[in-house]
């Protein structure tokens, strides 16, 4: 796909029908696409090899010559054709339109496919970035045995990785480990922002115990006042008083 948003989208149109091919090309070009057209399987294969494309607009008669890849595909079908859903599933992002529908509709569907592909790429990039950030947090935690530093690495790393506003972490009194607390706040936000359920030590401990018993993220009160939303999670292991992490 086009990496530079200022560059025109690139469309490859493959259709053995000269009139339909011409009207599709004209509509895409009028919408700002850089368009290349082909009318047979050999030309289609050569065009696919020659350069990357943002979308492929392909008549159903040439469908079998398309490779299975991540380029969005818009198939042109005859209304009497039976839609082969399996064929659509062969491509990462695909859709169809009927041959008799206006060329402008083909342009619209092509733009939708490109937007879906861009969103998929963005989400994958964000997921990989998050995984890398959390790997760094894990490495920082493993680099020390100081409980205070571990807590600091935890809240700083999670806050930055998730783009949170506030992160708060606490352990509870235990003869085997020291009690520590740490918080992280996004730049410009005041510290000490906690929902009411976490401002009381007994209530906080009861929440941690409940989380462990239910083994899931525990939502805070459904009707918490504005500024008191977020999620709390039990982060500990069995056999000890488990710490609590709150993030918003």
C-alpha positions in Angstrom: 0.0 0.0 0.0 1.0 3.6 -0.5 3.0 4.7 2.6 2.9 8.4 1.8 -0.6 9.8 2.3 0.1 12.6 -0.2 0.6 10.1 -3.0 -2.5 8.9 -5.0 -3.9 5.5 -4.4 -2.8 2.9 -7.0 -5.5 0.7 -8.5 -5.0 -2.2 -10.9 -8.2 -2.9 -12.9 -8.5 -6.3 -14.7 -11.5 -6.8 -16.9 -11.9 -8.6 -20.2 -14.9 -6.4 -21.2 -13.5 -3.3 -22.9 -16.4 -1.0 -22.2 -16.6 -1.9 -18.5 -12.9 -1.7 -18.2 -12.8 1.8 -19.7 -15.6 3.1 -17.4 -14.0 1.7 -14.3 -10.7 3.2 -15.2 -12.2 6.6 -15.9 -14.2 6.6 -12.6 -11.1 5.7 -10.6 -8.9 8.3 -12.4 -11.5 11.0 -11.8 -11.4 10.1 -8.1 -7.7 10.7 -8.0 -6.4 7.1 -8.4 -3.3 6.2 -10.4 -4.8 3.5 -12.5 -3.4 0.7 -14.7 -5.7 -1.5 -16.7 -5.3 -5.1 -18.1 -7.7 -7.4 -19.9 -6.3 -10.9 -19.7 -4.6 -13.3 -17.3 -1.1 -12.8 -18.6 -1.2 -9.0 -18.4 -2.7 -9.3 -14.9 0.1 -11.5 -13.7 2.7 -9.1 -15.2 1.1 -6.1 -13.6 1.0 -7.8 -10.2 4.7 -8.5 -10.5 5.7 -5.1 -11.6 4.7 -2.9 -8.7 2.7 -2.8 -5.4 -1.0 -1.9 -5.6 -3.4 -0.4 -3.0 -6.5 -2.1 -4.5 -7.2 -4.6 -7.2 -10.5 -4.2 -9.1 -10.9 -7.6 -10.9 -13.7 -9.1 -12.9 -14.9 -12.4 -11.6 -13.7 -14.2 -14.9 -10.1 -13.4 -13.9 -10.5 -14.2 -10.2 -8.7 -17.5 -10.4 -5.5 -15.8 -11.6 -5.2 -13.6 -8.5 -2.6 -14.6 -5.9 -3.6 -14.9 -2.2 -2.0 -11.8 -0.7 -2.8 -8.8 1.5 -3.8 -6.4 -1.3 -7.5 -5.5 -1.0 -9.6 -7.1 -3.8 -12.9 -5.8 -5.3 -14.5 -8.5 -7.5 -17.0 -7.5 -10.2 -19.7 -10.2 -10.4 -22.6 -10.9 -12.7 -25.9 -10.8 -10.7 -26.6 -14.3 -11.8 -23.3 -15.6 -10.5 -23.3 -17.4 -7.2 -21.0 -15.6 -4.7 -18.1 -17.8 -3.7 -17.6 -16.8 -0.1 -14.6 -19.1 0.1 -12.9 -17.1 -2.7 -13.3 -13.9 -0.8 -11.9 -15.5 2.3 -8.7 -16.3 0.3 -7.7 -12.6 0.4 -7.1 -10.7 3.6 -9.5 -7.9 2.6 -12.1 -8.4 -0.1 -15.5 -7.2 -1.3 -17.7 -7.5 -4.4 -20.0 -5.4 -6.5 -22.1 -6.3 -9.4 -21.1 -5.5 -13.0 -24.2 -3.5 -13.7 -23.8 -1.1 -10.7 -22.5 2.4 -11.5 -18.7 3.0 -11.8 -19.0 5.5 -9.0 -20.1 2.7 -6.7 -17.0 0.7 -7.6 -14.9 3.7 -6.6 -16.7 3.9 -3.3 -16.1 0.3 -2.5 -12.5 0.5 -3.5 -12.0 3.4 -1.2 -13.7 1.5 1.6 -11.4 -1.4 1.1 -8.3 0.8 1.2 -9.5 2.4 4.4 -10.0 -1.1 5.9 -6.6 -2.1 4.9 -5.0 1.0 6.4 -6.9 0.5 9.7 -5.7 -3.1 9.8 -2.1 -2.0 9.2 -2.5 0.6 11.9 -3.8 -1.9 14.5 -1.1 -4.4 13.7 1.5 -1.7 14.2 0.0 -0.6 17.5 -0.2 -4.1 18.7 3.5 -4.8 17.9 4.5 -1.5 19.5 2.6 -2.5 22.6 4.2 -5.9 22.7 7.7 -4.3 22.4 6.9 -1.8 25.1 5.7 -4.5 27.5 8.8 -6.6 26.7 10.9 -3.6 27.8 8.9 -3.3 31.0 9.4 -7.0 31.7 13.2 -6.6 31.1 13.4 -3.6 33.4 11.6 -5.4 36.2 13.9 -8.5 35.8 16.9 -6.2 36.0 16.4 -5.4 39.7 15.4 -7.1 43.0 14.6 -3.8 44.7 10.8 -3.9 45.3 10.5 -0.1 45.0 12.2 0.0 41.7 10.1 -3.0 40.4 7.0 -1.0 41.3 8.4 2.1 39.6 9.3 0.2 36.4 5.8 -1.4 36.5 3.7 1.8 36.7 5.9 3.8 34.4 6.1 1.2 31.8 2.4 0.3 31.8 1.4 4.0 31.8 3.5 4.8 28.8 2.8 1.6 26.9 -1.0 1.9 27.3 -1.2 5.7 27.0 -3.0 5.8 30.3 -3.8 8.8 32.4 -3.1 7.3 35.7 -1.6 4.0 37.0 -1.5 3.0 40.6 0.1 0.0 42.2 0.2 -1.3 45.7 1.1 -4.3 47.7 -0.3 -5.3 51.1 1.4 -6.0 54.4 3.1 -9.4 54.3 5.9 -10.8 56.4 7.7 -12.1 53.4 7.9 -8.9 51.2 7.9 -5.2 52.0 4.8 -3.1 51.3 5.3 -0.8 48.4 3.1 1.6 46.4 3.8 3.6 43.2 1.9 5.7 40.9 2.3 7.1 37.4 0.5 10.1 35.9 0.5 11.4 32.4 2.3 14.7 31.9 0.3 17.6 33.0 -2.1 15.5 35.2 -2.3 15.9 38.9 -1.2 12.9 41.1 -3.2 11.1 43.7 -6.3 10.5 41.5 -8.0 7.4 42.7 -11.6 6.1 42.6 -13.3 6.1 46.0 -13.1 2.3 46.3 -9.3 2.5 46.3 -8.9 5.3 48.9 -9.8 3.1 51.9 -7.1 0.5 52.8 -9.6 -2.1 54.0 -11.9 -1.7 50.9 -8.8 -1.9 48.7 -7.7 -5.1 50.3 -11.1 -6.6 50.0 -11.2 -5.7 46.3 -7.8 -7.5 45.8 -9.1 -10.6 47.5 -12.3 -10.5 45.5 -10.3 -10.2 42.3 -8.2 -13.2 43.1 -11.3 -15.2 43.9 -13.0 -14.2 40.7 -9.8 -14.4 38.6 -10.7 -11.5 36.4 -10.6 -7.8 36.0 -12.9 -6.2 38.4 -14.9 -3.1 37.2 -15.2 -0.3 39.6 -18.8 0.8 40.6 -21.0 1.2 37.5 -22.1 4.7 38.5 -18.7 6.1 39.6 -18.6 9.9 39.3 -16.8 11.4 36.4 -13.0 11.0 36.8 -13.4 7.8 38.8 -13.6 5.2 36.0 -10.9 2.7 35.2 -10.1 -1.0 35.8 -8.3 -2.8 38.6 -6.5 -6.0 38.4 -4.9 -8.5 40.8 -1.3 -9.0 39.7 0.0 -11.5 42.2 0.6 -15.2 42.6 -0.8 -17.9 44.8 0.3 -18.2 48.4 0.8 -14.6 49.3 -1.1 -11.4 49.7 -1.4 -10.2 46.1 -0.8 -6.7 45.0 -3.3 -4.5 43.1 -2.9 -2.5 40.0 -5.3 0.2 38.9 -5.1 1.9 35.5 -7.2 4.5 33.7 
